Amino acid sequence: MIFCSLSSHCIILQEFAGTVKDVKVVLAGLSNVYVDYITTFEEYQIQRYEGASTIYGPHSLNAYIDIFTKLAQAMVKVRSKYA
């Protein structure tokens, strides 16, 4: 069972979920949290509505992917320790 809000995060989590027996990953955001738009570097460069509305800059998506990858690895590591 994997719950997440962004497809790129689901792909990352599915990779790690397959490495541990019976793992269930649930990511739940804090209520009333809004992180604005997240775009690719290329979308940011075009500066259409989404790119112009990305408050964290052109590398936001890569930063999110990096952080969520580390989160998924840590979750699998902890799960493995107690499985």
N, CA, C and O atoms as a CHARMM CRD file, in Angstrom:
* protein
*
  332
    1    1 MET  N      0.85500  -1.16900   0.00000 PROA 1      0.00000
    2    1 MET  CA     0.00000   0.00000   0.00000 PROA 1      0.00000
    3    1 MET  C      0.90000   1.23000   0.00000 PROA 1      0.00000
    4    1 MET  O      1.73800   1.38700   0.88800 PROA 1      0.00000
    5    2 ILE  N      0.73400   2.07900  -0.96700 PROA 2      0.00000
    6    2 ILE  CA     1.52800   3.30400  -1.06000 PROA 2      0.00000
    7    2 ILE  C      0.58600   4.46200  -1.32600 PROA 2      0.00000
    8    2 ILE  O     -0.13800   4.46300  -2.32100 PROA 2      0.00000
    9    3 PHE  N      0.59300   5.43600  -0.45200 PROA 3      0.00000
   10    3 PHE  CA    -0.18600   6.65100  -0.64500 PROA 3      0.00000
   11    3 PHE  C      0.78200   7.81400  -0.77300 PROA 3      0.00000
   12    3 PHE  O      1.66900   7.97200   0.06500 PROA 3      0.00000
   13    4 CYS  N      0.62800   8.61900  -1.79200 PROA 4      0.00000
   14    4 CYS  CA     1.42900   9.83400  -1.90500 PROA 4      0.00000
   15    4 CYS  C      0.71800  10.78100  -2.84400 PROA 4      0.00000
   16    4 CYS  O     -0.21300  10.39200  -3.55000 PROA 4      0.00000
   17    5 SER  N      1.15600  12.01000  -2.85000 PROA 5      0.00000
   18    5 SER  CA     0.43100  13.01800  -3.61500 PROA 5      0.00000
   19    5 SER  C      1.02500  13.29500  -4.98900 PROA 5      0.00000
   20    5 SER  O      0.29500  13.70700  -5.89100 PROA 5      0.00000
   21    6 LEU  N      2.30200  13.08700  -5.17500 PROA 6      0.00000
   22    6 LEU  CA     2.94100  13.38100  -6.45400 PROA 6      0.00000
   23    6 LEU  C      3.43600  12.09700  -7.10200 PROA 6      0.00000
   24    6 LEU  O      4.03300  11.25700  -6.42900 PROA 6      0.00000
   25    7 SER  N      3.19800  11.93700  -8.38700 PROA 7      0.00000
   26    7 SER  CA     3.55800  10.69000  -9.07000 PROA 7      0.00000
   27    7 SER  C      5.05400  10.40700  -8.99700 PROA 7      0.00000
   28    7 SER  O      5.44800   9.24700  -8.87500 PROA 7      0.00000
   29    8 SER  N      5.89700  11.43200  -9.06900 PROA 8      0.00000
   30    8 SER  CA     7.33900  11.19700  -8.99500 PROA 8      0.00000
   31    8 SER  C      7.73000  10.61300  -7.64500 PROA 8      0.00000
   32    8 SER  O      8.63700   9.78500  -7.56000 PROA 8      0.00000
   33    9 HSD  N      7.05700  11.03700  -6.60700 PROA 9      0.00000
   34    9 HSD  CA     7.33600  10.49100  -5.27900 PROA 9      0.00000
   35    9 HSD  C      6.86300   9.05800  -5.18100 PROA 9      0.00000
   36    9 HSD  O      7.52600   8.23800  -4.54500 PROA 9      0.00000
   37   10 CYS  N      5.73400   8.73100  -5.79200 PROA 10     0.00000
   38   10 CYS  CA     5.23300   7.35600  -5.77700 PROA 10     0.00000
   39   10 CYS  C      6.22200   6.41900  -6.45200 PROA 10     0.00000
   40   10 CYS  O      6.44800   5.30800  -5.97200 PROA 10     0.00000
   41   11 ILE  N      6.81200   6.85000  -7.55300 PROA 11     0.00000
   42   11 ILE  CA     7.78000   6.01600  -8.26200 PROA 11     0.00000
   43   11 ILE  C      8.97400   5.74100  -7.36700 PROA 11     0.00000
   44   11 ILE  O      9.42600   4.60000  -7.27600 PROA 11     0.00000
   45   12 ILE  N      9.48800   6.75400  -6.71100 PROA 12     0.00000
   46   12 ILE  CA    10.62500   6.58700  -5.80600 PROA 12     0.00000
   47   12 ILE  C     10.26800   5.63000  -4.67900 PROA 12     0.00000
   48   12 ILE  O     11.04500   4.72800  -4.36200 PROA 12     0.00000
   49   13 LEU  N      9.11400   5.81400  -4.07900 PROA 13     0.00000
   50   13 LEU  CA     8.71500   4.96600  -2.96400 PROA 13     0.00000
   51   13 LEU  C      8.48400   3.53200  -3.39100 PROA 13     0.00000
   52   13 LEU  O      8.79000   2.61200  -2.63200 PROA 13     0.00000
   53   14 GLN  N      7.95800   3.31600  -4.57400 PROA 14     0.00000
   54   14 GLN  CA     7.73300   1.95600  -5.05200 PROA 14     0.00000
   55   14 GLN  C      9.04800   1.21900  -5.22100 PROA 14     0.00000
   56   14 GLN  O      9.11800   0.01800  -4.96000 PROA 14     0.00000
   57   15 GLU  N     10.08700   1.90900  -5.65100 PROA 15     0.00000
   58   15 GLU  CA    11.39600   1.27900  -5.79800 PROA 15     0.00000
   59   15 GLU  C     11.87800   0.73500  -4.45900 PROA 15     0.00000
   60   15 GLU  O     12.36800  -0.39200  -4.38700 PROA 15     0.00000
   61   16 PHE  N     11.74400   1.51800  -3.41100 PROA 16     0.00000
   62   16 PHE  CA    12.22300   1.09300  -2.10400 PROA 16     0.00000
   63   16 PHE  C     11.25600   0.12800  -1.42400 PROA 16     0.00000
   64   16 PHE  O     11.67600  -0.72800  -0.64400 PROA 16     0.00000
   65   17 ALA  N      9.99300   0.26000  -1.71100 PROA 17     0.00000
   66   17 ALA  CA     9.00600  -0.62300  -1.10000 PROA 17     0.00000
   67   17 ALA  C      9.26000  -2.06900  -1.49900 PROA 17     0.00000
   68   17 ALA  O      8.98900  -2.97700  -0.71400 PROA 17     0.00000
   69   18 GLY  N      9.77000  -2.29900  -2.69300 PROA 18     0.00000
   70   18 GLY  CA    10.04400  -3.65500  -3.14400 PROA 18     0.00000
   71   18 GLY  C     11.23800  -4.29400  -2.46600 PROA 18     0.00000
   72   18 GLY  O     11.45500  -5.49400  -2.63000 PROA 18     0.00000
   73   19 THR  N     12.01800  -3.54000  -1.71200 PROA 19     0.00000
   74   19 THR  CA    13.21400  -4.08500  -1.07600 PROA 19     0.00000
   75   19 THR  C     12.95800  -4.63300   0.31700 PROA 19     0.00000
   76   19 THR  O     13.83700  -5.27100   0.89600 PROA 19     0.00000
   77   20 VAL  N     11.79300  -4.40400   0.85700 PROA 20     0.00000
   78   20 VAL  CA    11.48000  -4.86100   2.21200 PROA 20     0.00000
   79   20 VAL  C     10.18600  -5.66500   2.16900 PROA 20     0.00000
   80   20 VAL  O      9.22600  -5.27200   1.50700 PROA 20     0.00000
   81   21 LYS  N     10.16500  -6.76800   2.86200 PROA 21     0.00000
   82   21 LYS  CA     8.98400  -7.62200   2.87700 PROA 21     0.00000
   83   21 LYS  C      7.83000  -6.93700   3.59600 PROA 21     0.00000
   84   21 LYS  O      8.00600  -6.40000   4.68900 PROA 21     0.00000
   85   22 ASP  N      6.66100  -6.95700   2.98900 PROA 22     0.00000
   86   22 ASP  CA     5.42100  -6.44900   3.57200 PROA 22     0.00000
   87   22 ASP  C      5.48000  -4.99200   4.00700 PROA 22     0.00000
   88   22 ASP  O      4.87100  -4.62200   5.01000 PROA 22     0.00000
   89   23 VAL  N      6.19300  -4.17600   3.28000 PROA 23     0.00000
   90   23 VAL  CA     6.26300  -2.76500   3.66000 PROA 23     0.00000
   91   23 VAL  C      5.01300  -2.03200   3.18600 PROA 23     0.00000
   92   23 VAL  O      4.50100  -2.29800   2.09900 PROA 23     0.00000
   93   24 LYS  N      4.53900  -1.13000   3.98900 PROA 24     0.00000
   94   24 LYS  CA     3.41700  -0.26600   3.64800 PROA 24     0.00000
   95   24 LYS  C      3.87400   1.16200   3.85600 PROA 24     0.00000
   96   24 LYS  O      4.25100   1.53900   4.96500 PROA 24     0.00000
   97   25 VAL  N      3.84600   1.94400   2.82100 PROA 25     0.00000
   98   25 VAL  CA     4.31200   3.32300   2.88900 PROA 25     0.00000
   99   25 VAL  C      3.11500   4.24600   2.79600 PROA 25     0.00000
  100   25 VAL  O      2.31500   4.14700   1.86600 PROA 25     0.00000
  101   26 VAL  N      2.99300   5.13800   3.75500 PROA 26     0.00000
  102   26 VAL  CA     1.93000   6.13100   3.73200 PROA 26     0.00000
  103   26 VAL  C      2.56300   7.49100   3.97600 PROA 26     0.00000
  104   26 VAL  O      3.15500   7.72100   5.03100 PROA 26     0.00000
  105   27 LEU  N      2.44600   8.38200   3.01900 PROA 27     0.00000
  106   27 LEU  CA     2.91300   9.74700   3.20800 PROA 27     0.00000
  107   27 LEU  C      1.69200  10.63400   3.35100 PROA 27     0.00000
  108   27 LEU  O      0.82500  10.66200   2.47800 PROA 27     0.00000
  109   28 ALA  N      1.63200  11.33700   4.42600 PROA 28     0.00000
  110   28 ALA  CA     0.49800  12.23500   4.64000 PROA 28     0.00000
  111   28 ALA  C      1.04200  13.62600   4.93200 PROA 28     0.00000
  112   28 ALA  O      1.82500  13.81400   5.86300 PROA 28     0.00000
  113   29 GLY  N      0.63000  14.57500   4.14700 PROA 29     0.00000
  114   29 GLY  CA     1.07000  15.94700   4.37400 PROA 29     0.00000
  115   29 GLY  C      0.35300  16.54400   5.56800 PROA 29     0.00000
  116   29 GLY  O     -0.72000  16.09200   5.96800 PROA 29     0.00000
  117   30 LEU  N      0.95900  17.54500   6.11100 PROA 30     0.00000
  118   30 LEU  CA     0.31300  18.25600   7.19400 PROA 30     0.00000
  119   30 LEU  C     -0.92500  18.96400   6.66600 PROA 30     0.00000
  120   30 LEU  O     -0.93900  19.41300   5.52000 PROA 30     0.00000
  121   31 SER  N     -1.92000  19.06500   7.45400 PROA 31     0.00000
  122   31 SER  CA    -3.13800  19.72500   6.98200 PROA 31     0.00000
  123   31 SER  C     -2.88700  21.21200   6.77700 PROA 31     0.00000
  124   31 SER  O     -2.10700  21.83900   7.49400 PROA 31     0.00000
  125   32 ASN  N     -3.56600  21.75200   5.78700 PROA 32     0.00000
  126   32 ASN  CA    -3.49800  23.17200   5.45600 PROA 32     0.00000
  127   32 ASN  C     -2.10100  23.63400   5.03900 PROA 32     0.00000
  128   32 ASN  O     -1.73700  24.79400   5.23400 PROA 32     0.00000
  129   33 VAL  N     -1.33400  22.72700   4.47100 PROA 33     0.00000
  130   33 VAL  CA    -0.01000  23.08900   3.98300 PROA 33     0.00000
  131   33 VAL  C     -0.06700  23.19500   2.46300 PROA 33     0.00000
  132   33 VAL  O     -0.60400  22.31700   1.78800 PROA 33     0.00000
  133   34 TYR  N      0.48400  24.26200   1.94200 PROA 34     0.00000
  134   34 TYR  CA     0.53500  24.45800   0.49600 PROA 34     0.00000
  135   34 TYR  C      1.95300  24.85000   0.12100 PROA 34     0.00000
  136   34 TYR  O      2.49100  25.81400   0.66700 PROA 34     0.00000
  137   35 VAL  N      2.55700  24.13100  -0.78900 PROA 35     0.00000
  138   35 VAL  CA     3.94700  24.40000  -1.14500 PROA 35     0.00000
  139   35 VAL  C      4.08900  25.12900  -2.47300 PROA 35     0.00000
  140   35 VAL  O      5.19900  25.24600  -2.99300 PROA 35     0.00000
  141   36 ASP  N      3.00700  25.61300  -3.02100 PROA 36     0.00000
  142   36 ASP  CA     3.03200  26.33600  -4.28300 PROA 36     0.00000
  143   36 ASP  C      3.27700  25.35700  -5.42300 PROA 36     0.00000
  144   36 ASP  O      3.22000  24.14400  -5.21600 PROA 36     0.00000
  145   37 TYR  N      3.54600  25.85700  -6.60800 PROA 37     0.00000
  146   37 TYR  CA     3.78300  24.99000  -7.76300 PROA 37     0.00000
  147   37 TYR  C      5.19700  24.42700  -7.71500 PROA 37     0.00000
  148   37 TYR  O      6.12700  25.07700  -7.23500 PROA 37     0.00000
  149   38 ILE  N      5.33900  23.21100  -8.22000 PROA 38     0.00000
  150   38 ILE  CA     6.64800  22.58600  -8.36200 PROA 38     0.00000
  151   38 ILE  C      6.77700  22.22300  -9.82700 PROA 38     0.00000
  152   38 ILE  O      5.94800  21.48500 -10.36100 PROA 38     0.00000
  153   39 THR  N      7.81200  22.73400 -10.48300 PROA 39     0.00000
  154   39 THR  CA     7.98400  22.50600 -11.91800 PROA 39     0.00000
  155   39 THR  C      9.34300  21.90100 -12.21500 PROA 39     0.00000
  156   39 THR  O     10.24200  21.90900 -11.37400 PROA 39     0.00000
  157   40 THR  N      9.47700  21.38100 -13.41700 PROA 40     0.00000
  158   40 THR  CA    10.78600  20.94200 -13.87600 PROA 40     0.00000
  159   40 THR  C     11.63300  22.18300 -14.16600 PROA 40     0.00000
  160   40 THR  O     11.11400  23.29700 -14.24000 PROA 40     0.00000
  161   41 PHE  N     12.92200  21.97800 -14.32500 PROA 41     0.00000
  162   41 PHE  CA    13.81600  23.08100 -14.65400 PROA 41     0.00000
  163   41 PHE  C     13.37400  23.74700 -15.95700 PROA 41     0.00000
  164   41 PHE  O     13.36700  24.97300 -16.07300 PROA 41     0.00000
  165   42 GLU  N     13.00400  22.90700 -16.94200 PROA 42     0.00000
  166   42 GLU  CA    12.59500  23.42400 -18.24800 PROA 42     0.00000
  167   42 GLU  C     11.30100  24.23800 -18.15000 PROA 42     0.00000
  168   42 GLU  O     11.18000  25.28900 -18.77900 PROA 42     0.00000
  169   43 GLU  N     10.34700  23.75900 -17.37400 PROA 43     0.00000
  170   43 GLU  CA     9.09400  24.50600 -17.19200 PROA 43     0.00000
  171   43 GLU  C      9.35300  25.84600 -16.51500 PROA 43     0.00000
  172   43 GLU  O      8.73500  26.85500 -16.85400 PROA 43     0.00000
  173   44 TYR  N     10.26500  25.84500 -15.56300 PROA 44     0.00000
  174   44 TYR  CA    10.61000  27.09000 -14.88300 PROA 44     0.00000
  175   44 TYR  C     11.20300  28.10600 -15.86900 PROA 44     0.00000
  176   44 TYR  O     10.89700  29.29600 -15.80000 PROA 44     0.00000
  177   45 GLN  N     12.04900  27.62800 -16.77900 PROA 45     0.00000
  178   45 GLN  CA    12.70000  28.51900 -17.74500 PROA 45     0.00000
  179   45 GLN  C     11.69100  29.18800 -18.68000 PROA 45     0.00000
  180   45 GLN  O     11.90100  30.32700 -19.09600 PROA 45     0.00000
  181   46 ILE  N     10.61500  28.50500 -19.01200 PROA 46     0.00000
  182   46 ILE  CA     9.59800  29.06300 -19.90600 PROA 46     0.00000
  183   46 ILE  C      8.83500  30.19500 -19.21300 PROA 46     0.00000
  184   46 ILE  O      8.38400  31.13200 -19.87200 PROA 46     0.00000
  185   47 GLN  N      8.69100  30.11300 -17.90900 PROA 47     0.00000
  186   47 GLN  CA     8.02000  31.14000 -17.09400 PROA 47     0.00000
  187   47 GLN  C      6.55800  31.36000 -17.46900 PROA 47     0.00000
  188   47 GLN  O      6.06200  32.48600 -17.45600 PROA 47     0.00000
  189   48 ARG  N      5.87600  30.26100 -17.80200 PROA 48     0.00000
  190   48 ARG  CA     4.42300  30.36000 -17.90500 PROA 48     0.00000
  191   48 ARG  C      3.89400  30.43600 -16.48300 PROA 48     0.00000
  192   48 ARG  O      4.66900  30.61500 -15.54400 PROA 48     0.00000
  193   49 TYR  N      2.61600  30.30300 -16.31800 PROA 49     0.00000
  194   49 TYR  CA     2.00000  30.52300 -15.00400 PROA 49     0.00000
  195   49 TYR  C      2.66100  29.68800 -13.90400 PROA 49     0.00000
  196   49 TYR  O      3.04000  30.22800 -12.86500 PROA 49     0.00000
  197   50 GLU  N      2.80200  28.37400 -14.12400 PROA 50     0.00000
  198   50 GLU  CA     3.35700  27.50600 -13.08400 PROA 50     0.00000
  199   50 GLU  C      4.81000  27.84900 -12.77800 PROA 50     0.00000
  200   50 GLU  O      5.19900  27.95400 -11.61400 PROA 50     0.00000
  201   51 GLY  N      5.61500  28.02400 -13.83400 PROA 51     0.00000
  202   51 GLY  CA     7.02800  28.34100 -13.63900 PROA 51     0.00000
  203   51 GLY  C      7.22500  29.67300 -12.94600 PROA 51     0.00000
  204   51 GLY  O      8.11200  29.81900 -12.10500 PROA 51     0.00000
  205   52 ALA  N      6.40600  30.63300 -13.29700 PROA 52     0.00000
  206   52 ALA  CA     6.50100  31.96100 -12.67900 PROA 52     0.00000
  207   52 ALA  C      5.97100  31.94800 -11.24700 PROA 52     0.00000
  208   52 ALA  O      6.27500  32.84900 -10.46500 PROA 52     0.00000
  209   53 SER  N      5.18500  30.93400 -10.90200 PROA 53     0.00000
  210   53 SER  CA     4.59200  30.85700  -9.56500 PROA 53     0.00000
  211   53 SER  C      5.35900  29.92600  -8.63500 PROA 53     0.00000
  212   53 SER  O      4.92800  29.68400  -7.50800 PROA 53     0.00000
  213   54 THR  N      6.48600  29.40500  -9.09300 PROA 54     0.00000
  214   54 THR  CA     7.30100  28.51300  -8.27000 PROA 54     0.00000
  215   54 THR  C      8.17500  29.36200  -7.36200 PROA 54     0.00000
  216   54 THR  O      9.11000  30.01100  -7.83000 PROA 54     0.00000
  217   55 ILE  N      7.88200  29.36300  -6.08000 PROA 55     0.00000
  218   55 ILE  CA     8.57600  30.28300  -5.17300 PROA 55     0.00000
  219   55 ILE  C      9.96700  29.82600  -4.76200 PROA 55     0.00000
  220   55 ILE  O     10.74700  30.62400  -4.24300 PROA 55     0.00000
  221   56 TYR  N     10.29600  28.54200  -4.98700 PROA 56     0.00000
  222   56 TYR  CA    11.59800  28.04700  -4.55000 PROA 56     0.00000
  223   56 TYR  C     12.63500  27.96200  -5.66100 PROA 56     0.00000
  224   56 TYR  O     13.74800  27.49800  -5.41500 PROA 56     0.00000
  225   57 GLY  N     12.30800  28.39200  -6.86600 PROA 57     0.00000
  226   57 GLY  CA    13.29300  28.46600  -7.92700 PROA 57     0.00000
  227   57 GLY  C     13.29600  27.28700  -8.88500 PROA 57     0.00000
  228   57 GLY  O     12.47700  26.37500  -8.77200 PROA 57     0.00000
  229   58 PRO  N     14.23000  27.31800  -9.83200 PROA 58     0.00000
  230   58 PRO  CA    14.23800  26.35500 -10.92800 PROA 58     0.00000
  231   58 PRO  C     14.61200  24.92700 -10.53200 PROA 58     0.00000
  232   58 PRO  O     14.37400  23.99800 -11.30300 PROA 58     0.00000
  233   59 HSD  N     15.17900  24.73800  -9.37100 PROA 59     0.00000
  234   59 HSD  CA    15.62100  23.39800  -8.96000 PROA 59     0.00000
  235   59 HSD  C     14.71700  22.79400  -7.88500 PROA 59     0.00000
  236   59 HSD  O     15.10900  21.85100  -7.19700 PROA 59     0.00000
  237   60 SER  N     13.52600  23.33200  -7.74600 PROA 60     0.00000
  238   60 SER  CA    12.59400  22.85500  -6.71700 PROA 60     0.00000
  239   60 SER  C     12.28500  21.37000  -6.84200 PROA 60     0.00000
  240   60 SER  O     12.34500  20.63800  -5.85400 PROA 60     0.00000
  241   61 LEU  N     11.95500  20.91900  -8.05200 PROA 61     0.00000
  242   61 LEU  CA    11.58200  19.51800  -8.24300 PROA 61     0.00000
  243   61 LEU  C     12.72600  18.59400  -7.85600 PROA 61     0.00000
  244   61 LEU  O     12.51000  17.59600  -7.16800 PROA 61     0.00000
  245   62 ASN  N     13.94100  18.91400  -8.29000 PROA 62     0.00000
  246   62 ASN  CA    15.08900  18.06500  -7.93800 PROA 62     0.00000
  247   62 ASN  C     15.31900  18.03800  -6.43300 PROA 62     0.00000
  248   62 ASN  O     15.68100  16.99900  -5.88000 PROA 62     0.00000
  249   63 ALA  N     15.11300  19.15700  -5.77500 PROA 63     0.00000
  250   63 ALA  CA    15.26100  19.19100  -4.31800 PROA 63     0.00000
  251   63 ALA  C     14.20800  18.31200  -3.64800 PROA 63     0.00000
  252   63 ALA  O     14.52200  17.55500  -2.72900 PROA 63     0.00000
  253   64 TYR  N     12.96400  18.41100  -4.10500 PROA 64     0.00000
  254   64 TYR  CA    11.90100  17.56900  -3.54700 PROA 64     0.00000
  255   64 TYR  C     12.20300  16.09000  -3.76900 PROA 64     0.00000
  256   64 TYR  O     12.04700  15.28100  -2.85400 PROA 64     0.00000
  257   65 ILE  N     12.63200  15.73200  -4.97400 PROA 65     0.00000
  258   65 ILE  CA    12.94100  14.33600  -5.27000 PROA 65     0.00000
  259   65 ILE  C     14.07200  13.85200  -4.38200 PROA 65     0.00000
  260   65 ILE  O     14.02300  12.73200  -3.87200 PROA 65     0.00000
  261   66 ASP  N     15.09800  14.68700  -4.18800 PROA 66     0.00000
  262   66 ASP  CA    16.22500  14.32700  -3.33000 PROA 66     0.00000
  263   66 ASP  C     15.76700  14.09100  -1.89300 PROA 66     0.00000
  264   66 ASP  O     16.13600  13.09200  -1.27700 PROA 66     0.00000
  265   67 ILE  N     14.97800  14.99500  -1.37200 PROA 67     0.00000
  266   67 ILE  CA    14.50400  14.87500   0.01300 PROA 67     0.00000
  267   67 ILE  C     13.60500  13.65600   0.18300 PROA 67     0.00000
  268   67 ILE  O     13.74100  12.91900   1.16000 PROA 67     0.00000
  269   68 PHE  N     12.69100  13.43700  -0.75400 PROA 68     0.00000
  270   68 PHE  CA    11.78700  12.29600  -0.63700 PROA 68     0.00000
  271   68 PHE  C     12.51000  10.97300  -0.85300 PROA 68     0.00000
  272   68 PHE  O     12.10900   9.95700  -0.28500 PROA 68     0.00000
  273   69 THR  N     13.56500  10.96400  -1.65800 PROA 69     0.00000
  274   69 THR  CA    14.37800   9.75400  -1.81400 PROA 69     0.00000
  275   69 THR  C     15.04300   9.41300  -0.48800 PROA 69     0.00000
  276   69 THR  O     15.02700   8.25900  -0.06000 PROA 69     0.00000
  277   70 LYS  N     15.62500  10.41500   0.16200 PROA 70     0.00000
  278   70 LYS  CA    16.26100  10.19300   1.46500 PROA 70     0.00000
  279   70 LYS  C     15.23900   9.75300   2.50800 PROA 70     0.00000
  280   70 LYS  O     15.52800   8.89000   3.33700 PROA 70     0.00000
  281   71 LEU  N     14.05600  10.34000   2.46900 PROA 71     0.00000
  282   71 LEU  CA    12.99000   9.94600   3.38900 PROA 71     0.00000
  283   71 LEU  C     12.60700   8.48500   3.16700 PROA 71     0.00000
  284   71 LEU  O     12.47300   7.72600   4.12700 PROA 71     0.00000
  285   72 ALA  N     12.43200   8.08900   1.90500 PROA 72     0.00000
  286   72 ALA  CA    12.06700   6.70800   1.59600 PROA 72     0.00000
  287   72 ALA  C     13.15600   5.73800   2.04200 PROA 72     0.00000
  288   72 ALA  O     12.85400   4.67900   2.59100 PROA 72     0.00000
  289   73 GLN  N     14.41500   6.09000   1.81000 PROA 73     0.00000
  290   73 GLN  CA    15.52500   5.23600   2.24000 PROA 73     0.00000
  291   73 GLN  C     15.54500   5.09000   3.76300 PROA 73     0.00000
  292   73 GLN  O     15.75500   3.99400   4.28100 PROA 73     0.00000
  293   74 ALA  N     15.32900   6.17800   4.46600 PROA 74     0.00000
  294   74 ALA  CA    15.31100   6.13100   5.92700 PROA 74     0.00000
  295   74 ALA  C     14.15500   5.27800   6.43700 PROA 74     0.00000
  296   74 ALA  O     14.30900   4.52900   7.40100 PROA 74     0.00000
  297   75 MET  N     12.99700   5.39200   5.79000 PROA 75     0.00000
  298   75 MET  CA    11.83400   4.60700   6.20200 PROA 75     0.00000
  299   75 MET  C     12.08700   3.11900   5.99900 PROA 75     0.00000
  300   75 MET  O     11.72800   2.30600   6.85100 PROA 75     0.00000
  301   76 VAL  N     12.70600   2.75700   4.87200 PROA 76     0.00000
  302   76 VAL  CA    13.01100   1.35900   4.60000 PROA 76     0.00000
  303   76 VAL  C     14.05500   0.85200   5.58800 PROA 76     0.00000
  304   76 VAL  O     13.95400  -0.27500   6.07300 PROA 76     0.00000
  305   77 LYS  N     15.04500   1.66700   5.88400 PROA 77     0.00000
  306   77 LYS  CA    16.10200   1.27700   6.82300 PROA 77     0.00000
  307   77 LYS  C     15.52200   1.00500   8.21200 PROA 77     0.00000
  308   77 LYS  O     15.86100   0.00500   8.84400 PROA 77     0.00000
  309   78 VAL  N     14.65900   1.88400   8.67800 PROA 78     0.00000
  310   78 VAL  CA    14.03800   1.70500   9.99200 PROA 78     0.00000
  311   78 VAL  C     13.13800   0.47700   9.97200 PROA 78     0.00000
  312   78 VAL  O     13.14100  -0.30900  10.91900 PROA 78     0.00000
  313   79 ARG  N     12.37300   0.31000   8.90500 PROA 79     0.00000
  314   79 ARG  CA    11.46400  -0.83300   8.78100 PROA 79     0.00000
  315   79 ARG  C     12.26700  -2.14100   8.79500 PROA 79     0.00000
  316   79 ARG  O     11.86600  -3.10800   9.44300 PROA 79     0.00000
  317   80 SER  N     13.39900  -2.17100   8.08100 PROA 80     0.00000
  318   80 SER  CA    14.23900  -3.36200   8.03100 PROA 80     0.00000
  319   80 SER  C     14.79200  -3.70200   9.40200 PROA 80     0.00000
  320   80 SER  O     14.92500  -4.87400   9.75600 PROA 80     0.00000
  321   81 LYS  N     15.10800  -2.68700  10.15900 PROA 81     0.00000
  322   81 LYS  CA    15.69200  -2.87500  11.48000 PROA 81     0.00000
  323   81 LYS  C     14.70900  -3.56300  12.43000 PROA 81     0.00000
  324   81 LYS  O     15.11000  -4.35000  13.28800 PROA 81     0.00000
  325   82 TYR  N     13.41100  -3.25700  12.26700 PROA 82     0.00000
  326   82 TYR  CA    12.41500  -3.79400  13.18000 PROA 82     0.00000
  327   82 TYR  C     11.57900  -4.91000  12.59200 PROA 82     0.00000
  328   82 TYR  O     10.66600  -5.40800  13.25000 PROA 82     0.00000
  329   83 ALA  N     11.87400  -5.31500  11.36000 PROA 83     0.00000
  330   83 ALA  CA    11.06200  -6.37500  10.70800 PROA 83     0.00000
  331   83 ALA  C     11.46300  -7.74900  11.18900 PROA 83     0.00000
  332   83 ALA  O     10.89200  -8.74700  10.75200 PROA 83     0.00000
